[in-house]
């Protein structure tokens, strides 16, 4: 599994509210679970992000419980899927997407 820039994750681990990724170039990224959920690449989440916020929307009971990852299986040799405590699991986080999110948190410029 390789990101577009040739780097690979050498380890990935959960540390509290963060996914910590050690990249082969020595970069260590701490991605918050909230950031990952907000950056979910699935069509439903992208569509939801494009809508204007509805200040009168009534929250569903599952939206009142803090979200947490329950699993993060590999998808082929190029991505990971995060399964969330609310059952959402449609987002496929490619290595390229994880690398871009890592750059944002470490201040790297591409």
Buried (B, 14 or more C-beta within 10 A) or exposed (E): EBBEBEBEBEEBEEEEEBBBBBBEEEBEBBBBBEBBBEBBEBEEBEEEEEEEEEEEEEEEEEEEEEBEBEEBEEEEEBBBBBBBEBEBBBBBBBBBBBBBBBBEBEEBEE
